[in-house]
Amino acid sequence: MDLSQGVPIQIHLETFVTQGEDNETYVFDEPGTLVQMGNALYIRYQEVDEDAGTSMPVTMKLREDGDVQLSRGSSNGDTQLKLFFANEKRVLTRYRTPYGIIPVETVTPRIDVRMTTEPVAGEVYIEYQLFANNQHLGDYRLRLQFNA
């Protein structure tokens, strides 16, 4: 299947957040697109918050080496978060907010990416810790499942 033109997919995303004693779960079911550019696959969708009446563009880049880059927000908006996940590595990145840029770091103890092309389907599972100013902000688990 030619993924270079983009294939419509259905996305099921679950995010589990642990911050101190607090645990939260977020679930999104959204339409998206899977496209191949060069050696990387891109999953794109809009994260819709119906309560707030907003939507945020999200792009997940699956690299050939197994690393994953997650971008939330647009490059021309007030807010953009870029997270990089590399297995068992600590990676420094930045979070642009209306109040300025905040350096953040991810530590990724586990990352699994599985995909099939006939039919187009897959799963991205990432466990990571988030830090800002050398302070541990929380532990996160992200599971994104998709199919055409």
N, CA, C and O atoms as a GROMACS GRO file, in nm:
protein
  592
    1MET      N    1   0.084  -0.119   0.000
    1MET     CA    2   0.000   0.000   0.000
    1MET      C    3   0.088   0.124   0.000
    1MET      O    4   0.188   0.130   0.072
    2ASP      N    5   0.052   0.223  -0.081
    2ASP     CA    6   0.129   0.346  -0.092
    2ASP      C    7   0.085   0.443   0.017
    2ASP      O    8  -0.024   0.501   0.012
    3LEU      N    9   0.171   0.460   0.117
    3LEU     CA   10   0.139   0.550   0.228
    3LEU      C   11   0.187   0.693   0.202
    3LEU      O   12   0.162   0.782   0.283
    4SER      N   13   0.256   0.716   0.090
    4SER     CA   14   0.311   0.848   0.063
    4SER      C   15   0.201   0.951   0.034
    4SER      O   16   0.223   1.071   0.049
    5GLN      N   17   0.083   0.905  -0.008
    5GLN     CA   18  -0.028   0.997  -0.034
    5GLN      C   19  -0.116   1.018   0.088
    5GLN      O   20  -0.204   1.104   0.087
    6GLY      N   21  -0.092   0.942   0.193
    6GLY     CA   22  -0.172   0.955   0.314
    6GLY      C   23  -0.291   0.861   0.311
    6GLY      O   24  -0.358   0.847   0.208
    7VAL      N   25  -0.317   0.797   0.423
    7VAL     CA   26  -0.427   0.703   0.436
    7VAL      C   27  -0.512   0.746   0.556
    7VAL      O   28  -0.458   0.768   0.664
    8PRO      N   29  -0.644   0.759   0.538
    8PRO     CA   30  -0.729   0.792   0.653
    8PRO      C   31  -0.727   0.677   0.754
    8PRO      O   32  -0.736   0.560   0.717
    9ILE      N   33  -0.714   0.711   0.881
    9ILE     CA   34  -0.712   0.611   0.987
    9ILE      C   35  -0.806   0.655   1.100
    9ILE      O   36  -0.844   0.771   1.109
   10GLN      N   37  -0.841   0.559   1.183
   10GLN     CA   38  -0.916   0.587   1.306
   10GLN      C   39  -0.819   0.567   1.422
   10GLN      O   40  -0.748   0.467   1.427
   11ILE      N   41  -0.816   0.662   1.513
   11ILE     CA   42  -0.720   0.661   1.624
   11ILE      C   43  -0.793   0.640   1.756
   11ILE      O   44  -0.897   0.701   1.782
   12HIS      N   45  -0.736   0.554   1.839
   12HIS     CA   46  -0.781   0.538   1.978
   12HIS      C   47  -0.658   0.565   2.065
   12HIS      O   48  -0.560   0.491   2.059
   13LEU      N   49  -0.664   0.670   2.145
   13LEU     CA   50  -0.550   0.712   2.227
   13LEU      C   51  -0.589   0.709   2.374
   13LEU      O   52  -0.692   0.764   2.413
   14GLU      N   53  -0.505   0.644   2.454
   14GLU     CA   54  -0.522   0.644   2.599
   14GLU      C   55  -0.394   0.698   2.660
   14GLU      O   56  -0.284   0.654   2.625
   15THR      N   57  -0.408   0.794   2.750
   15THR     CA   58  -0.294   0.848   2.822
   15THR      C   59  -0.321   0.833   2.971
   15THR      O   60  -0.426   0.874   3.020
   16PHE      N   61  -0.225   0.774   3.042
   16PHE     CA   62  -0.235   0.753   3.186
   16PHE      C   63  -0.129   0.841   3.252
   16PHE      O   64  -0.011   0.832   3.219
   17VAL      N   65  -0.172   0.926   3.345
   17VAL     CA   66  -0.084   1.022   3.409
   17VAL      C   67  -0.081   0.997   3.559
   17VAL      O   68  -0.186   0.987   3.623
   18THR      N   69   0.040   0.988   3.616
   18THR     CA   70   0.057   0.978   3.760
   18THR      C   71   0.143   1.096   3.804
   18THR      O   72   0.259   1.107   3.765
   19GLN      N   73   0.084   1.183   3.887
   19GLN     CA   74   0.156   1.298   3.942
   19GLN      C   75   0.136   1.294   4.093
   19GLN      O   76   0.029   1.326   4.144
   20GLY      N   77   0.242   1.254   4.162
   20GLY     CA   78   0.230   1.236   4.307
   20GLY      C   79   0.131   1.127   4.338
   20GLY      O   80   0.147   1.014   4.292
   21GLU      N   81   0.028   1.160   4.414
   21GLU     CA   82  -0.076   1.064   4.450
   21GLU      C   83  -0.192   1.064   4.350
   21GLU      O   84  -0.281   0.980   4.360
   22ASP      N   85  -0.190   1.157   4.256
   22ASP     CA   86  -0.301   1.171   4.162
   22ASP      C   87  -0.279   1.086   4.037
   22ASP      O   88  -0.170   1.080   3.981
   23ASN      N   89  -0.387   1.020   3.995
   23ASN     CA   90  -0.386   0.941   3.871
   23ASN      C   91  -0.500   0.990   3.783
   23ASN      O   92  -0.613   1.005   3.829
   24GLU      N   93  -0.469   1.014   3.656
   24GLU     CA   94  -0.572   1.055   3.562
   24GLU      C   95  -0.558   0.973   3.434
   24GLU      O   96  -0.449   0.929   3.399
   25THR      N   97  -0.671   0.954   3.366
   25THR     CA   98  -0.672   0.884   3.239
   25THR      C   99  -0.746   0.970   3.139
   25THR      O  100  -0.853   1.024   3.168
   26TYR      N  101  -0.688   0.983   3.020
   26TYR     CA  102  -0.751   1.057   2.911
   26TYR      C  103  -0.768   0.962   2.794
   26TYR      O  104  -0.678   0.885   2.762
   27VAL      N  105  -0.885   0.966   2.730
   27VAL     CA  106  -0.913   0.880   2.616
   27VAL      C  107  -0.968   0.965   2.503
   27VAL      O  108  -1.059   1.045   2.522
   28PHE      N  109  -0.911   0.946   2.384
   28PHE     CA  110  -0.957   1.015   2.264
   28PHE      C  111  -0.979   0.914   2.154
   28PHE      O  112  -0.899   0.822   2.135
   29ASP      N  113  -1.088   0.930   2.081
   29ASP     CA  114  -1.115   0.854   1.959
   29ASP      C  115  -1.136   0.957   1.850
   29ASP      O  116  -1.236   1.028   1.848
   30GLU      N  117  -1.041   0.964   1.758
   30GLU     CA  118  -1.043   1.069   1.656
   30GLU      C  119  -1.006   1.011   1.519
   30GLU      O  120  -0.933   0.913   1.511
   31PRO      N  121  -1.056   1.073   1.413
   31PRO     CA  122  -1.006   1.038   1.279
   31PRO      C  123  -0.870   1.102   1.259
   31PRO      O  124  -0.840   1.207   1.317
   32GLY      N  125  -0.787   1.040   1.178
   32GLY     CA  126  -0.655   1.093   1.152
   32GLY      C  127  -0.604   1.049   1.016
   32GLY      O  128  -0.678   0.993   0.935
   33THR      N  129  -0.476   1.075   0.994
   33THR     CA  130  -0.412   1.040   0.869
   33THR      C  131  -0.276   0.978   0.900
   33THR      O  132  -0.205   1.024   0.989
   34LEU      N  133  -0.240   0.874   0.825
   34LEU     CA  134  -0.109   0.812   0.832
   34LEU      C  135  -0.041   0.838   0.698
   34LEU      O  136  -0.096   0.805   0.593
   35VAL      N  137   0.078   0.897   0.702
   35VAL     CA  138   0.150   0.928   0.579
   35VAL      C  139   0.297   0.893   0.597
   35VAL      O  140   0.354   0.911   0.705
   36GLN      N  141   0.359   0.845   0.490
   36GLN     CA  142   0.502   0.816   0.493
   36GLN      C  143   0.575   0.925   0.416
   36GLN      O  144   0.540   0.957   0.302
   37MET      N  145   0.677   0.982   0.482
   37MET     CA  146   0.763   1.080   0.418
   37MET      C  147   0.906   1.036   0.445
   37MET      O  148   0.949   1.032   0.560
   38GLY      N  149   0.977   1.002   0.340
   38GLY     CA  150   1.112   0.949   0.357
   38GLY      C  151   1.105   0.817   0.431
   38GLY      O  152   1.024   0.731   0.397
   39ASN      N  153   1.187   0.802   0.533
   39ASN     CA  154   1.188   0.680   0.613
   39ASN      C  155   1.101   0.687   0.737
   39ASN      O  156   1.100   0.594   0.818
   40ALA      N  157   1.027   0.797   0.753
   40ALA     CA  158   0.946   0.814   0.873
   40ALA      C  159   0.797   0.805   0.839
   40ALA      O  160   0.754   0.838   0.728
   41LEU      N  161   0.719   0.759   0.938
   41LEU     CA  162   0.573   0.758   0.929
   41LEU      C  163   0.519   0.868   1.019
   41LEU      O  164   0.570   0.889   1.130
   42TYR      N  165   0.417   0.937   0.972
   42TYR     CA  166   0.356   1.044   1.049
   42TYR      C  167   0.210   1.010   1.073
   42TYR      O  168   0.136   0.976   0.980
   43ILE      N  169   0.169   1.020   1.198
   43ILE     CA  170   0.028   1.006   1.236
   43ILE      C  171  -0.017   1.146   1.275
   43ILE      O  172   0.040   1.209   1.364
   44ARG      N  173  -0.121   1.194   1.207
   44ARG     CA  174  -0.171   1.330   1.233
   44ARG      C  175  -0.319   1.324   1.267
   44ARG      O  176  -0.396   1.249   1.206
   45TYR      N  177  -0.358   1.404   1.367
   45TYR     CA  178  -0.499   1.413   1.404
   45TYR      C  179  -0.522   1.540   1.485
   45TYR      O  180  -0.427   1.608   1.524
   46GLN      N  181  -0.648   1.570   1.509
   46GLN     CA  182  -0.687   1.684   1.593
   46GLN      C  183  -0.736   1.628   1.725
   46GLN      O  184  -0.826   1.544   1.729
   47GLU      N  185  -0.678   1.675   1.834
   47GLU     CA  186  -0.723   1.636   1.968
   47GLU      C  187  -0.834   1.735   2.006
   47GLU      O  188  -0.808   1.854   2.029
   48VAL      N  189  -0.956   1.686   2.012
   48VAL     CA  190  -1.072   1.773   2.033
   48VAL      C  191  -1.111   1.772   2.181
   48VAL      O  192  -1.126   1.665   2.242
   49ASP      N  193  -1.128   1.891   2.237
   49ASP     CA  194  -1.180   1.907   2.373
   49ASP      C  195  -1.319   1.967   2.359
   49ASP      O  196  -1.335   2.088   2.345
   50GLU      N  197  -1.421   1.880   2.362
   50GLU     CA  198  -1.557   1.927   2.340
   50GLU      C  199  -1.604   2.021   2.450
   50GLU      O  200  -1.682   2.113   2.423
   51ASP      N  201  -1.559   1.999   2.574
   51ASP     CA  202  -1.600   2.086   2.685
   51ASP      C  203  -1.552   2.228   2.663
   51ASP      O  204  -1.626   2.324   2.686
   52ALA      N  205  -1.426   2.241   2.619
   52ALA     CA  206  -1.369   2.375   2.598
   52ALA      C  207  -1.399   2.429   2.458
   52ALA      O  208  -1.380   2.548   2.433
   53GLY      N  209  -1.446   2.343   2.368
   53GLY     CA  210  -1.475   2.386   2.232
   53GLY      C  211  -1.349   2.416   2.152
   53GLY      O  212  -1.350   2.504   2.066
   54THR      N  213  -1.242   2.343   2.181
   54THR     CA  214  -1.115   2.368   2.113
   54THR      C  215  -1.062   2.239   2.050
   54THR      O  216  -1.106   2.128   2.084
   55SER      N  217  -0.969   2.256   1.959
   55SER     CA  218  -0.898   2.140   1.906
   55SER      C  219  -0.751   2.177   1.888
   55SER      O  220  -0.717   2.293   1.861
   56MET      N  221  -0.666   2.078   1.905
   56MET     CA  222  -0.522   2.099   1.901
   56MET      C  223  -0.463   2.001   1.800
   56MET      O  224  -0.487   1.880   1.811
   57PRO      N  225  -0.386   2.049   1.701
   57PRO     CA  226  -0.324   1.956   1.608
   57PRO      C  227  -0.214   1.875   1.677
   57PRO      O  228  -0.134   1.928   1.753
   58VAL      N  229  -0.212   1.745   1.648
   58VAL     CA  230  -0.112   1.656   1.705
   58VAL      C  231  -0.047   1.577   1.592
   58VAL      O  232  -0.115   1.527   1.502
   59THR      N  233   0.086   1.567   1.597
   59THR     CA  234   0.161   1.486   1.501
   59THR      C  235   0.254   1.394   1.577
   59THR      O  236   0.328   1.438   1.664
   60MET      N  237   0.250   1.267   1.542
   60MET     CA  238   0.342   1.170   1.600
   60MET      C  239   0.429   1.118   1.486
   60MET      O  240   0.380   1.059   1.390
   61LYS      N  241   0.559   1.140   1.498
   61LYS     CA  242   0.654   1.096   1.396
   61LYS      C  243   0.721   0.968   1.444
   61LYS      O  244   0.786   0.966   1.549
   62LEU      N  245   0.704   0.861   1.367
   62LEU     CA  246   0.764   0.732   1.399
   62LEU      C  247   0.889   0.718   1.313
   62LEU      O  248   0.880   0.702   1.191
   63ARG      N  249   1.004   0.724   1.376
   63ARG     CA  250   1.130   0.720   1.302
   63ARG      C  251   1.175   0.576   1.277
   63ARG      O  252   1.136   0.484   1.349
   64GLU      N  253   1.255   0.562   1.175
   64GLU     CA  254   1.306   0.430   1.135
   64GLU      C  255   1.386   0.363   1.246
   64GLU      O  256   1.386   0.241   1.258
   65ASP      N  257   1.455   0.443   1.328
   65ASP     CA  258   1.539   0.388   1.436
   65ASP      C  259   1.459   0.351   1.561
   65ASP      O  260   1.517   0.307   1.660
   66GLY      N  261   1.325   0.369   1.557
   66GLY     CA  262   1.241   0.333   1.671
   66GLY      C  263   1.208   0.448   1.763
   66GLY      O  264   1.121   0.435   1.849
   67ASP      N  265   1.275   0.562   1.747
   67ASP     CA  266   1.244   0.679   1.828
   67ASP      C  267   1.112   0.742   1.779
   67ASP      O  268   1.071   0.723   1.665
   68VAL      N  269   1.048   0.816   1.869
   68VAL     CA  270   0.920   0.879   1.838
   68VAL      C  271   0.927   1.026   1.880
   68VAL      O  272   0.980   1.059   1.986
   69GLN      N  273   0.873   1.111   1.796
   69GLN     CA  274   0.861   1.253   1.828
   69GLN      C  275   0.713   1.288   1.830
   69GLN      O  276   0.640   1.254   1.737
   70LEU      N  277   0.670   1.355   1.936
   70LEU     CA  278   0.530   1.396   1.951
   70LEU      C  279   0.524   1.548   1.953
   70LEU      O  280   0.589   1.612   2.036
   71SER      N  281   0.447   1.606   1.861
   71SER     CA  282   0.427   1.752   1.858
   71SER      C  283   0.280   1.779   1.881
   71SER      O  284   0.193   1.721   1.816
   72ARG      N  285   0.254   1.869   1.974
   72ARG     CA  286   0.117   1.905   2.007
   72ARG      C  287   0.107   2.056   1.998
   72ARG      O  288   0.178   2.129   2.068
   73GLY      N  289   0.018   2.105   1.911
   73GLY     CA  290   0.008   2.248   1.885
   73GLY      C  291   0.074   2.279   1.752
   73GLY      O  292   0.136   2.192   1.691
   74SER      N  293   0.059   2.404   1.706
   74SER     CA  294   0.114   2.439   1.577
   74SER      C  295   0.235   2.530   1.594
   74SER      O  296   0.250   2.598   1.696
   75SER      N  297   0.320   2.530   1.494
   75SER     CA  298   0.443   2.610   1.503
   75SER      C  299   0.412   2.760   1.504
   75SER      O  300   0.496   2.839   1.548
   76ASN      N  301   0.294   2.800   1.457
   76ASN     CA  302   0.261   2.943   1.458
   76ASN      C  303   0.161   2.980   1.568
   76ASN      O  304   0.112   3.093   1.570
   77GLY      N  305   0.130   2.888   1.659
   77GLY     CA  306   0.038   2.917   1.769
   77GLY      C  307   0.112   2.960   1.894
   77GLY      O  308   0.235   2.962   1.897
   78ASP      N  309   0.036   2.996   2.000
   78ASP     CA  310   0.098   3.038   2.127
   78ASP      C  311   0.160   2.921   2.200
   78ASP      O  312   0.258   2.937   2.272
   79THR      N  313   0.103   2.802   2.180
   79THR     CA  314   0.144   2.687   2.259
   79THR      C  315   0.189   2.575   2.166
   79THR      O  316   0.118   2.538   2.072
   80GLN      N  317   0.307   2.523   2.193
   80GLN     CA  318   0.354   2.406   2.119
   80GLN      C  319   0.444   2.325   2.211
   80GLN      O  320   0.539   2.376   2.270
   81LEU      N  321   0.411   2.198   2.220
   81LEU     CA  322   0.489   2.104   2.300
   81LEU      C  323   0.549   2.002   2.205
   81LEU      O  324   0.478   1.938   2.127
   82LYS      N  325   0.681   1.986   2.213
   82LYS     CA  326   0.749   1.883   2.135
   82LYS      C  327   0.819   1.791   2.233
   82LYS      O  328   0.904   1.835   2.311
   83LEU      N  329   0.783   1.664   2.228
   83LEU     CA  330   0.847   1.565   2.314
   83LEU      C  331   0.918   1.463   2.226
   83LEU      O  332   0.865   1.422   2.123
   84PHE      N  333   1.037   1.422   2.270
   84PHE     CA  334   1.115   1.322   2.198
   84PHE      C  335   1.131   1.201   2.288
   84PHE      O  336   1.168   1.214   2.405
   85PHE      N  337   1.103   1.084   2.233
   85PHE     CA  338   1.112   0.960   2.309
   85PHE      C  339   1.216   0.870   2.243
   85PHE      O  340   1.201   0.829   2.128
   86ALA      N  341   1.322   0.842   2.316
   86ALA     CA  342   1.428   0.751   2.271
   86ALA      C  343   1.448   0.650   2.382
   86ALA      O  344   1.466   0.688   2.498
   87ASN      N  345   1.444   0.522   2.348
   87ASN     CA  346   1.447   0.416   2.448
   87ASN      C  347   1.565   0.430   2.544
   87ASN      O  348   1.681   0.434   2.504
   88GLU      N  349   1.530   0.438   2.674
   88GLU     CA  350   1.627   0.446   2.784
   88GLU      C  351   1.721   0.565   2.774
   88GLU      O  352   1.836   0.558   2.817
   89LYS      N  353   1.673   0.676   2.716
   89LYS     CA  354   1.755   0.798   2.707
   89LYS      C  355   1.679   0.915   2.766
   89LYS      O  356   1.556   0.917   2.769
   90ARG      N  357   1.757   1.014   2.813
   90ARG     CA  358   1.701   1.140   2.863
   90ARG      C  359   1.719   1.243   2.752
   90ARG      O  360   1.831   1.264   2.704
   91VAL      N  361   1.609   1.308   2.710
   91VAL     CA  362   1.614   1.400   2.597
   91VAL      C  363   1.557   1.535   2.638
   91VAL      O  364   1.446   1.544   2.692
   92LEU      N  365   1.633   1.640   2.613
   92LEU     CA  366   1.592   1.777   2.644
   92LEU      C  367   1.515   1.835   2.525
   92LEU      O  368   1.556   1.819   2.410
   93THR      N  369   1.404   1.901   2.553
   93THR     CA  370   1.324   1.966   2.449
   93THR      C  371   1.262   2.092   2.510
   93THR      O  372   1.304   2.137   2.616
   94ARG      N  373   1.163   2.148   2.442
   94ARG     CA  374   1.105   2.272   2.493
   94ARG      C  375   0.954   2.274   2.476
   94ARG      O  376   0.897   2.210   2.388
   95TYR      N  377   0.893   2.351   2.564
   95TYR     CA  378   0.749   2.369   2.565
   95TYR      C  379   0.724   2.518   2.551
   95TYR      O  380   0.755   2.595   2.642
   96ARG      N  381   0.669   2.561   2.437
   96ARG     CA  382   0.642   2.702   2.415
   96ARG      C  383   0.502   2.733   2.466
   96ARG      O  384   0.404   2.671   2.424
   97THR      N  385   0.494   2.829   2.557
   97THR     CA  386   0.367   2.872   2.615
   97THR      C  387   0.350   3.022   2.587
   97THR      O  388   0.444   3.087   2.542
   98PRO      N  389   0.231   3.076   2.612
   98PRO     CA  390   0.213   3.221   2.596
   98PRO      C  391   0.304   3.301   2.690
   98PRO      O  392   0.323   3.421   2.670
   99TYR      N  393   0.359   3.236   2.793
   99TYR     CA  394   0.440   3.305   2.894
   99TYR      C  395   0.589   3.285   2.870
   99TYR      O  396   0.671   3.334   2.948
  100GLY      N  397   0.626   3.214   2.765
  100GLY     CA  398   0.767   3.191   2.736
  100GLY      C  399   0.795   3.044   2.714
  100GLY      O  400   0.705   2.960   2.717
  101ILE      N  401   0.922   3.014   2.692
  101ILE     CA  402   0.964   2.877   2.663
  101ILE      C  403   1.012   2.810   2.791
  101ILE      O  404   1.092   2.865   2.866
  102ILE      N  405   0.962   2.689   2.815
  102ILE     CA  406   0.999   2.610   2.932
  102ILE      C  407   1.077   2.489   2.884
  102ILE      O  408   1.025   2.410   2.805
  103PRO      N  409   1.203   2.473   2.930
  103PRO     CA  410   1.275   2.351   2.893
  103PRO      C  411   1.218   2.231   2.968
  103PRO      O  412   1.196   2.238   3.089
  104VAL      N  413   1.193   2.122   2.898
  104VAL     CA  414   1.144   1.999   2.960
  104VAL      C  415   1.230   1.883   2.911
  104VAL      O  416   1.293   1.890   2.805
  105GLU      N  417   1.231   1.777   2.990
  105GLU     CA  418   1.307   1.658   2.955
  105GLU      C  419   1.219   1.535   2.967
  105GLU      O  420   1.133   1.527   3.055
  106THR      N  421   1.240   1.441   2.877
  106THR     CA  422   1.173   1.312   2.886
  106THR      C  423   1.276   1.204   2.912
  106THR      O  424   1.388   1.209   2.861
  107VAL      N  425   1.238   1.108   2.992
  107VAL     CA  426   1.315   0.985   3.012
  107VAL      C  427   1.219   0.872   2.974
  107VAL      O  428   1.109   0.863   3.028
  108THR      N  429   1.262   0.787   2.882
  108THR     CA  430   1.173   0.685   2.826
  108THR      C  431   1.225   0.545   2.857
  108THR      O  432   1.312   0.494   2.786
  109PRO      N  433   1.171   0.481   2.964
  109PRO     CA  434   1.215   0.346   2.994
  109PRO      C  435   1.161   0.240   2.897
  109PRO      O  436   1.219   0.132   2.885
  110ARG      N  437   1.049   0.271   2.827
  110ARG     CA  438   0.993   0.171   2.737
  110ARG      C  439   0.924   0.237   2.619
  110ARG      O  440   0.849   0.334   2.634
  111ILE      N  441   0.951   0.184   2.502
  111ILE     CA  442   0.886   0.231   2.381
  111ILE      C  443   0.868   0.112   2.287
  111ILE      O  444   0.964   0.040   2.257
  112ASP      N  445   0.745   0.090   2.241
  112ASP     CA  446   0.714  -0.020   2.149
  112ASP      C  447   0.630   0.035   2.035
  112ASP      O  448   0.531   0.104   2.057
  113VAL      N  449   0.671   0.004   1.913
  113VAL     CA  450   0.595   0.044   1.795
  113VAL      C  451   0.573  -0.082   1.711
  113VAL      O  452   0.668  -0.150   1.675
  114ARG      N  453   0.446  -0.111   1.682
  114ARG     CA  454   0.412  -0.226   1.596
  114ARG      C  455   0.318  -0.178   1.488
  114ARG      O  456   0.231  -0.094   1.511
  115MET      N  457   0.338  -0.232   1.367
  115MET     CA  458   0.252  -0.190   1.257
  115MET      C  459   0.243  -0.300   1.152
  115MET      O  460   0.338  -0.374   1.128
  116THR      N  461   0.126  -0.308   1.088
  116THR     CA  462   0.109  -0.395   0.972
  116THR      C  463   0.060  -0.307   0.857
  116THR      O  464  -0.003  -0.204   0.879
  117THR      N  465   0.090  -0.350   0.734
  117THR     CA  466   0.047  -0.272   0.618
  117THR      C  467  -0.072  -0.333   0.546
  117THR      O  468  -0.140  -0.263   0.471
  118GLU      N  469  -0.099  -0.461   0.568
  118GLU     CA  470  -0.214  -0.527   0.504
  118GLU      C  471  -0.291  -0.605   0.609
  118GLU      O  472  -0.260  -0.723   0.628
  119PRO      N  473  -0.388  -0.551   0.677
  119PRO     CA  474  -0.440  -0.416   0.663
  119PRO      C  475  -0.353  -0.316   0.740
  119PRO      O  476  -0.272  -0.354   0.825
  120VAL      N  477  -0.371  -0.187   0.709
  120VAL     CA  478  -0.298  -0.082   0.780
  120VAL      C  479  -0.351  -0.072   0.921
  120VAL      O  480  -0.468  -0.038   0.943
  121ALA      N  481  -0.264  -0.102   1.018
  121ALA     CA  482  -0.302  -0.095   1.160
  121ALA      C  483  -0.174  -0.091   1.240
  121ALA      O  484  -0.067  -0.129   1.192
  122GLY      N  485  -0.184  -0.045   1.364
  122GLY     CA  486  -0.066  -0.044   1.448
  122GLY      C  487  -0.094   0.006   1.588
  122GLY      O  488  -0.205   0.045   1.623
  123GLU      N  489   0.014   0.003   1.667
  123GLU     CA  490   0.007   0.049   1.805
  123GLU      C  491   0.141   0.111   1.842
  123GLU      O  492   0.248   0.061   1.807
  124VAL      N  493   0.132   0.223   1.915
  124VAL     CA  494   0.250   0.289   1.971
  124VAL      C  495   0.228   0.292   2.122
  124VAL      O  496   0.128   0.346   2.170
  125TYR      N  497   0.322   0.235   2.196
  125TYR     CA  498   0.313   0.234   2.342
  125TYR      C  499   0.440   0.297   2.397
  125TYR      O  500   0.551   0.254   2.364
  126ILE      N  501   0.424   0.399   2.482
  126ILE     CA  502   0.540   0.471   2.537
  126ILE      C  503   0.518   0.491   2.686
  126ILE      O  504   0.413   0.540   2.728
  127GLU      N  505   0.617   0.454   2.766
  127GLU     CA  506   0.621   0.489   2.908
  127GLU      C  507   0.730   0.593   2.923
  127GLU      O  508   0.843   0.572   2.878
  128TYR      N  509   0.697   0.706   2.986
  128TYR     CA  510   0.799   0.810   3.002
  128TYR      C  511   0.777   0.890   3.130
  128TYR      O  512   0.668   0.893   3.187
  129GLN      N  513   0.885   0.954   3.171
  129GLN     CA  514   0.883   1.046   3.284
  129GLN      C  515   0.910   1.185   3.229
  129GLN      O  516   0.989   1.201   3.136
  130LEU      N  517   0.844   1.285   3.287
  130LEU     CA  518   0.860   1.422   3.242
  130LEU      C  519   0.924   1.505   3.354
  130LEU      O  520   0.883   1.497   3.470
  131PHE      N  521   1.025   1.584   3.315
  131PHE     CA  522   1.097   1.669   3.409
  131PHE      C  523   1.101   1.812   3.357
  131PHE      O  524   1.106   1.835   3.236
  132ALA      N  525   1.098   1.910   3.448
  132ALA     CA  526   1.121   2.051   3.418
  132ALA      C  527   1.202   2.108   3.532
  132ALA      O  528   1.170   2.088   3.649
  133ASN      N  529   1.308   2.180   3.499
  133ASN     CA  530   1.398   2.237   3.601
  133ASN      C  531   1.446   2.130   3.698
  133ASN      O  532   1.451   2.153   3.819
  134ASN      N  533   1.481   2.014   3.646
  134ASN     CA  534   1.528   1.899   3.724
  134ASN      C  535   1.427   1.848   3.826
  134ASN      O  536   1.462   1.773   3.917
  135GLN      N  537   1.301   1.888   3.812
  135GLN     CA  538   1.196   1.837   3.900
  135GLN      C  539   1.110   1.738   3.824
  135GLN      O  540   1.072   1.763   3.710
  136HIS      N  541   1.081   1.626   3.888
  136HIS     CA  542   0.999   1.521   3.829
  136HIS      C  543   0.853   1.567   3.829
  136HIS      O  544   0.794   1.585   3.935
  137LEU      N  545   0.796   1.585   3.710
  137LEU     CA  546   0.658   1.633   3.701
  137LEU      C  547   0.556   1.519   3.704
  137LEU      O  548   0.444   1.537   3.750
  138GLY      N  549   0.598   1.401   3.655
  138GLY     CA  550   0.503   1.290   3.655
  138GLY      C  551   0.549   1.175   3.570
  138GLY      O  552   0.647   1.184   3.495
  139ASP      N  553   0.476   1.065   3.583
  139ASP     CA  554   0.500   0.944   3.504
  139ASP      C  555   0.381   0.929   3.408
  139ASP      O  556   0.266   0.949   3.447
  140TYR      N  557   0.412   0.894   3.285
  140TYR     CA  558   0.310   0.889   3.181
  140TYR      C  559   0.318   0.757   3.105
  140TYR      O  560   0.426   0.702   3.085
  141ARG      N  561   0.201   0.709   3.064
  141ARG     CA  562   0.192   0.596   2.972
  141ARG      C  563   0.098   0.638   2.860
  141ARG      O  564  -0.012   0.686   2.885
  142LEU      N  565   0.142   0.619   2.739
  142LEU     CA  566   0.064   0.659   2.623
  142LEU      C  567   0.046   0.536   2.534
  142LEU      O  568   0.144   0.469   2.501
  143ARG      N  569  -0.078   0.506   2.496
  143ARG     CA  570  -0.103   0.396   2.403
  143ARG      C  571  -0.193   0.449   2.292
  143ARG      O  572  -0.309   0.485   2.315
  144LEU      N  573  -0.138   0.452   2.172
  144LEU     CA  574  -0.212   0.496   2.055
  144LEU      C  575  -0.230   0.376   1.962
  144LEU      O  576  -0.132   0.314   1.920
  145GLN      N  577  -0.354   0.345   1.931
  145GLN     CA  578  -0.385   0.237   1.839
  145GLN      C  579  -0.452   0.299   1.717
  145GLN      O  580  -0.532   0.392   1.730
  146PHE      N  581  -0.420   0.247   1.598
  146PHE     CA  582  -0.482   0.301   1.478
  146PHE      C  583  -0.509   0.190   1.377
  146PHE      O  584  -0.444   0.085   1.376
  147ASN      N  585  -0.609   0.217   1.291
  147ASN     CA  586  -0.636   0.127   1.179
  147ASN      C  587  -0.706   0.204   1.068
  147ASN      O  588  -0.777   0.301   1.092
  148ALA      N  589  -0.684   0.156   0.945
  148ALA     CA  590  -0.742   0.222   0.827
  148ALA      C  591  -0.885   0.174   0.807
  148ALA      O  592  -0.952   0.217   0.714
   0.00000   0.00000   0.00000
